[in-house]
Amino acid sequence: MGLAAAATSPIGAWAASSAALASRTFGTLRHMTHYLECGPADGPLMIFLHGWPELSLIWRAQMEAFGSDGWRCIAPDMRGYGGSSAPAALDAYTNEQVVRDMAELHDHLGGEPAIWVGHDWGSVIAGALVAHEPARSRGLVLISVPYYPDANALPTLVPLVDRTIYPADIYPDGQWDYFRYYTTHFEAAVYDLDADKAASLASIYRSGDPTSIGKPSANALVTRKGGRFGEAHRAPLTTPDPALWPAADFKALVDAFDTHGFRPPCAWYLNDAANIAYARRAPNGGQISLPVLFVNGEYDQINTIKGNRYGEPMRAACADLTTANLLGAHWLPLERKPELAQAIRAWLQAKKLSTARR
């Protein structure tokens, strides 16, 4: 049972700069979740899960679009982010713990089967939740990061690396070198990101470059550079891109990271063994029979499934899979706001999910 469900959270009041988004909190003995809500209270549920290094506000455009369509839209700050709890223990950020957070929030919201929409690590959690507890879902939308029934973990990802782009003798972990760096130099990685949080965030959120396709990602060079930012050990001064983040929302993002820092979000990368073990406990080997939409960013050097093997585990595990391709890189909820909403709408209509309850 929930301990608290406030109509407006002082912790998250900064998040509701638009009248369309209400800021709320829900707490249990084990976790406190801040979330945004919009749309009719009696509308069918659509729950948006963000990734690294994001915040519930990354979904503003999609929430306002689908709230206007009649959906009850919910976007939590995930564990370690924003107004939600940020435990100190690094092993508090396993997929199992975060799925449990989302299941408790879902119960609090009434437990009606929902459309779950995830981006980046939010896709990982949405996929894990649907695999373990399919009764909580009517359909699943994964953006940028495909579903891996054996977990989004280095032992799963590295064998799928495209060795025409990343020869093993030069790039043993391919584009996942940055992921490896967290596991081998965690404190240094966090220190560099925390050195100038605003500059770190502004440098991370950049639009896609179509000329980057087929070339090694900068994320494949983190270890040899001695960190994401090399010898400087801090992000270069970078102007935020207003086409991605509205100025007020980017300020809220920076304020949130000023509160918790990068340590809790980066801890999500440290639990491969636990995440694989959890994935292997899913019913039916993690197979998903519900309708699934995967939205691919064509210019995403890390995660695109075009021309490589990264989509193979998802294709094998999802019985009713639709894919859509957008001309953007990794930050599709920001880069391609109307196009992403339309891709989801088209899939909902095709699968007869629209706003009608099951």
C-alpha positions as CSV (number, residue, x, y, z in Angstrom):
1,M,0.0,0.0,0.0
2,G,1.2,3.5,-0.7
3,L,2.2,5.8,2.2
4,A,1.5,9.0,0.3
5,A,0.0,10.3,-2.8
6,A,0.3,14.1,-2.9
7,A,-1.6,16.2,-5.5
8,T,1.4,18.4,-5.9
9,S,4.9,17.6,-4.8
10,P,7.2,20.4,-3.4
11,I,10.1,18.2,-4.6
12,G,8.8,18.2,-8.2
13,A,7.0,21.5,-8.3
14,W,9.6,22.8,-10.8
15,A,8.6,20.1,-13.2
16,A,5.1,21.4,-13.8
17,S,6.0,24.7,-15.6
18,S,3.2,23.9,-18.1
19,A,-0.4,23.8,-16.8
20,A,-0.9,20.6,-18.7
21,L,1.5,18.7,-16.5
22,A,0.7,18.0,-12.9
23,S,3.5,17.1,-10.5
24,R,2.8,14.3,-8.0
25,T,4.5,11.9,-5.6
26,F,3.8,8.4,-4.5
27,G,5.7,6.6,-1.7
28,T,6.0,3.2,-0.1
29,L,8.3,2.0,2.7
30,R,10.9,1.1,0.1
31,H,10.8,4.0,-2.4
32,M,9.5,7.4,-3.3
33,T,8.5,8.2,-6.9
34,H,7.9,11.7,-8.3
35,Y,5.9,11.6,-11.5
36,L,4.2,13.9,-13.9
37,E,0.6,13.4,-15.1
38,C,-1.6,14.9,-17.8
39,G,-4.7,14.0,-19.7
40,P,-8.1,12.9,-18.4
41,A,-8.1,11.1,-15.1
42,D,-10.4,8.4,-16.5
43,G,-8.4,7.9,-19.7
44,P,-6.6,4.7,-20.4
45,L,-3.1,4.6,-19.0
46,M,0.1,5.3,-21.0
47,I,3.2,5.3,-18.9
48,F,6.5,6.8,-20.1
49,L,9.8,5.7,-18.7
50,H,13.0,7.7,-19.3
51,G,16.6,6.7,-19.5
52,W,20.1,8.0,-18.9
53,P,20.7,10.9,-18.2
54,E,17.2,12.0,-18.4
55,L,14.1,13.1,-16.4
56,S,10.4,12.7,-16.7
57,L,10.4,16.0,-18.5
58,I,11.9,14.5,-21.6
59,W,8.4,13.2,-22.4
60,R,6.7,16.7,-22.3
61,A,5.8,16.8,-26.0
62,Q,4.6,13.2,-26.1
63,M,2.6,13.5,-22.9
64,E,0.9,16.7,-24.1
65,A,0.1,15.0,-27.5
66,F,-1.4,11.8,-26.1
67,G,-3.1,13.6,-23.2
68,S,-4.9,15.7,-25.8
69,D,-5.8,12.4,-27.5
70,G,-7.6,11.2,-24.3
71,W,-4.9,9.2,-22.6
72,R,-4.0,9.4,-19.0
73,C,-0.3,10.0,-19.3
74,I,2.2,9.3,-16.5
75,A,6.0,9.9,-16.5
76,P,8.0,9.1,-13.4
77,D,11.4,10.2,-12.5
78,M,13.1,6.9,-12.3
79,R,15.1,5.7,-9.3
80,G,18.1,7.9,-8.8
81,Y,16.7,10.9,-10.7
82,G,14.8,14.1,-10.0
83,G,12.3,14.0,-7.2
84,S,12.5,10.3,-6.7
85,S,14.5,8.4,-4.2
86,A,18.2,8.0,-4.9
87,P,19.7,5.2,-2.7
88,A,23.4,5.3,-1.9
89,A,24.0,1.6,-2.5
90,L,25.2,0.9,-6.1
91,D,23.4,-2.4,-6.1
92,A,20.1,-0.6,-5.4
93,Y,19.9,0.1,-9.2
94,T,19.2,-3.3,-10.6
95,N,16.5,-3.8,-13.2
96,E,14.5,-5.9,-10.7
97,Q,14.4,-3.1,-8.1
98,V,13.3,-0.5,-10.7
99,V,10.7,-2.9,-12.2
100,R,9.3,-3.2,-8.6
101,D,9.2,0.6,-8.3
102,M,7.1,0.7,-11.5
103,A,4.8,-2.1,-10.5
104,E,4.1,-0.3,-7.2
105,L,3.4,2.9,-9.0
106,H,1.2,1.1,-11.5
107,D,-0.8,-0.4,-8.6
108,H,-1.2,3.1,-7.1
109,L,-2.5,4.3,-10.4
110,G,-5.2,1.6,-10.4
111,G,-3.4,-1.2,-12.0
112,E,-5.3,-1.0,-15.3
113,P,-3.2,-2.7,-18.1
114,A,-1.2,0.2,-19.7
115,I,0.7,1.1,-22.8
116,W,4.3,1.2,-21.5
117,V,6.7,3.5,-23.4
118,G,10.4,3.5,-22.7
119,H,13.5,5.3,-24.0
120,D,17.1,4.2,-23.4
121,W,17.2,2.5,-20.0
122,G,13.5,3.2,-19.7
123,S,13.1,0.7,-22.7
124,V,15.1,-1.9,-20.7
125,I,12.8,-1.5,-17.7
126,A,9.6,-1.4,-19.8
127,G,10.6,-4.6,-21.6
128,A,11.6,-6.3,-18.3
129,L,8.3,-5.4,-16.7
130,V,6.2,-6.6,-19.6
131,A,8.2,-9.9,-19.8
132,H,7.9,-10.6,-16.0
133,E,4.4,-9.2,-15.5
134,P,2.5,-9.2,-18.8
135,A,-0.9,-8.6,-17.2
136,R,0.2,-5.0,-16.5
137,S,0.4,-4.2,-20.2
138,R,-1.7,-3.8,-23.3
139,G,1.3,-3.0,-25.5
140,L,4.9,-2.0,-25.3
141,V,6.8,0.9,-27.1
142,L,10.6,0.7,-27.1
143,I,12.5,3.7,-28.3
144,S,16.2,3.6,-29.3
145,V,17.1,0.6,-27.2
146,P,15.8,-2.8,-28.3
147,Y,14.5,-5.5,-26.1
148,Y,17.1,-8.2,-25.0
149,P,15.5,-11.2,-23.3
150,D,18.9,-11.9,-21.7
151,A,19.2,-8.4,-20.3
152,N,20.8,-5.2,-21.7
153,A,24.3,-6.2,-20.3
154,L,27.8,-6.4,-21.7
155,P,27.8,-10.2,-22.1
156,T,24.7,-9.8,-24.3
157,L,25.8,-6.7,-26.2
158,V,29.5,-7.3,-27.0
159,P,28.9,-10.5,-29.1
160,L,26.6,-8.5,-31.3
161,V,29.1,-5.8,-32.2
162,D,29.5,-5.0,-35.9
163,R,33.1,-5.9,-36.4
164,T,33.2,-4.2,-39.8
165,I,33.0,-0.9,-37.9
166,Y,34.7,-2.0,-34.7
167,P,37.6,-4.5,-35.4
168,A,38.1,-6.6,-32.2
169,D,41.8,-5.9,-32.0
170,I,41.2,-2.2,-31.9
171,Y,37.7,-2.0,-30.2
172,P,37.3,-5.1,-28.1
173,D,34.0,-3.8,-26.7
174,G,32.9,-1.9,-29.8
175,Q,30.7,1.1,-29.0
176,W,30.0,-0.3,-25.6
177,D,33.5,0.8,-24.4
178,Y,31.8,3.6,-22.4
179,F,29.6,0.9,-20.6
180,R,32.8,-1.1,-19.8
181,Y,34.4,2.1,-18.5
182,Y,31.7,2.5,-15.9
183,T,32.5,-1.0,-14.6
184,T,36.2,-0.5,-14.4
185,H,36.6,3.2,-13.6
186,F,33.2,4.1,-12.0
187,E,34.4,6.8,-9.6
188,A,36.4,8.5,-12.3
189,A,33.5,8.4,-14.7
190,V,31.2,10.0,-12.2
191,Y,33.8,12.6,-11.2
192,D,34.2,13.8,-14.8
193,L,30.5,14.1,-15.4
194,D,29.9,15.9,-12.1
195,A,32.7,18.4,-12.6
196,D,30.4,20.6,-14.6
197,K,26.9,19.1,-14.7
198,A,25.3,21.7,-17.0
199,A,28.1,21.3,-19.5
200,S,28.0,17.6,-19.3
201,L,24.3,17.5,-20.0
202,A,24.5,20.1,-22.8
203,S,27.4,18.1,-24.5
204,I,25.5,14.8,-24.2
205,Y,22.2,16.1,-25.8
206,R,23.1,16.8,-29.4
207,S,21.1,16.1,-32.6
208,G,22.0,13.3,-34.9
209,D,24.6,13.6,-37.7
210,P,23.8,11.5,-40.8
211,T,27.5,11.5,-41.8
212,S,28.3,9.5,-38.6
213,I,26.7,6.3,-39.9
214,G,29.1,3.5,-40.4
215,K,31.9,5.3,-38.4
216,P,33.2,4.4,-34.9
217,S,31.3,6.3,-32.1
218,A,33.2,8.5,-29.7
219,N,31.8,6.2,-27.0
220,A,34.2,3.5,-28.3
221,L,37.2,5.6,-27.3
222,V,36.4,6.4,-23.7
223,T,38.9,4.0,-22.1
224,R,41.8,5.0,-24.3
225,K,41.1,8.7,-23.7
226,G,41.1,8.2,-20.0
227,G,37.4,9.1,-19.7
228,R,34.5,10.6,-21.6
229,F,36.2,14.1,-21.7
230,G,39.8,12.9,-22.0
231,E,42.6,14.7,-20.1
232,A,40.4,17.7,-19.2
233,H,38.2,15.4,-17.0
234,R,35.3,17.8,-17.4
235,A,32.9,18.6,-20.2
236,P,33.8,21.5,-22.5
237,L,31.6,24.6,-22.2
238,T,28.6,23.8,-24.4
239,T,25.5,25.8,-25.2
240,P,22.3,23.7,-24.7
241,D,20.4,23.0,-27.9
242,P,17.0,24.8,-27.5
243,A,15.6,22.7,-30.4
244,L,15.9,19.7,-28.0
245,W,15.2,21.0,-24.5
246,P,13.0,24.1,-23.9
247,A,15.1,26.4,-21.7
248,A,13.0,26.0,-18.6
249,D,13.0,22.2,-18.9
250,F,16.8,22.1,-19.4
251,K,17.2,24.2,-16.3
252,A,15.0,21.7,-14.4
253,L,17.2,18.9,-15.7
254,V,20.4,20.6,-14.5
255,D,18.8,21.4,-11.1
256,A,17.8,17.8,-10.7
257,F,21.4,16.7,-11.4
258,D,22.7,19.3,-9.1
259,T,20.7,17.5,-6.4
260,H,21.7,13.9,-6.9
261,G,24.7,14.1,-9.3
262,F,25.5,11.5,-11.9
263,R,26.4,8.8,-9.4
264,P,22.9,7.2,-9.0
265,P,22.1,7.3,-12.7
266,C,25.5,5.8,-13.6
267,A,25.0,3.0,-11.1
268,W,22.4,1.5,-13.4
269,Y,25.4,0.2,-15.5
270,L,27.0,-1.7,-12.6
271,N,24.6,-4.7,-12.2
272,D,25.0,-6.9,-15.2
273,A,25.1,-10.2,-13.2
274,A,22.0,-9.4,-11.2
275,N,20.2,-8.1,-14.3
276,I,21.0,-11.3,-16.3
277,A,19.9,-13.5,-13.5
278,Y,16.6,-11.6,-13.2
279,A,16.0,-11.7,-16.9
280,R,16.4,-15.5,-16.9
281,R,13.6,-15.8,-14.3
282,A,11.0,-14.3,-16.7
283,P,8.2,-16.6,-17.7
284,N,8.6,-18.3,-21.1
285,G,12.2,-17.4,-21.5
286,G,11.4,-13.7,-21.7
287,Q,9.2,-14.1,-24.8
288,I,6.7,-11.3,-25.2
289,S,3.4,-12.0,-27.0
290,L,1.8,-8.6,-26.6
291,P,2.1,-6.0,-29.4
292,V,5.5,-4.3,-29.4
293,L,6.7,-1.2,-31.3
294,F,10.4,-0.5,-31.7
295,V,11.3,3.0,-32.8
296,N,14.8,3.1,-34.3
297,G,16.9,6.2,-34.7
298,E,18.7,5.9,-38.1
299,Y,21.6,8.1,-37.0
300,D,22.0,6.5,-33.6
301,Q,25.6,5.2,-33.6
302,I,25.2,3.2,-30.5
303,N,21.8,1.5,-30.8
304,T,20.5,1.5,-34.4
305,I,19.3,-1.9,-35.5
306,K,19.8,-1.2,-39.2
307,G,22.5,-3.1,-40.9
308,N,23.6,-5.0,-37.9
309,R,22.6,-7.8,-35.5
310,Y,21.3,-5.7,-32.6
311,G,17.7,-6.3,-33.4
312,E,18.0,-10.1,-33.7
313,P,17.2,-11.0,-30.0
314,M,14.2,-8.7,-30.0
315,R,12.9,-10.1,-33.3
316,A,13.2,-13.7,-31.9
317,A,11.6,-12.8,-28.6
318,C,8.6,-10.6,-29.7
319,A,5.8,-12.4,-31.4
320,D,4.0,-9.3,-32.6
321,L,6.8,-6.8,-33.4
322,T,6.5,-3.6,-35.5
323,T,9.5,-1.4,-36.3
324,A,9.5,2.2,-37.2
325,N,12.5,4.3,-38.3
326,L,13.0,8.0,-37.7
327,L,15.7,10.3,-39.1
328,G,17.3,11.1,-35.8
329,A,19.9,9.8,-33.4
330,H,19.5,8.7,-29.8
331,W,17.3,11.5,-28.3
332,L,14.2,10.8,-30.4
333,P,11.7,12.1,-27.8
334,L,13.5,15.5,-28.2
335,E,14.8,15.3,-31.7
336,R,11.7,14.1,-33.4
337,K,8.8,15.2,-31.2
338,P,5.8,15.1,-33.6
339,E,7.2,12.3,-35.7
340,L,7.6,10.1,-32.6
341,A,4.1,10.8,-31.5
342,Q,2.8,10.0,-35.0
343,A,4.7,6.7,-35.2
344,I,3.2,5.6,-31.9
345,R,-0.3,6.8,-33.0
346,A,-0.1,4.8,-36.2
347,W,0.9,1.7,-34.3
348,L,-1.9,2.1,-31.8
349,Q,-4.4,2.4,-34.6
350,A,-3.0,-0.6,-36.5
351,K,-3.1,-2.8,-33.4
352,K,-6.6,-1.4,-32.4
353,L,-5.2,-0.2,-29.1
354,S,-6.1,3.5,-29.6
355,T,-7.8,4.9,-26.4
356,A,-10.2,1.9,-25.9
357,R,-9.6,-0.2,-22.8
358,R,-9.0,-3.9,-23.1
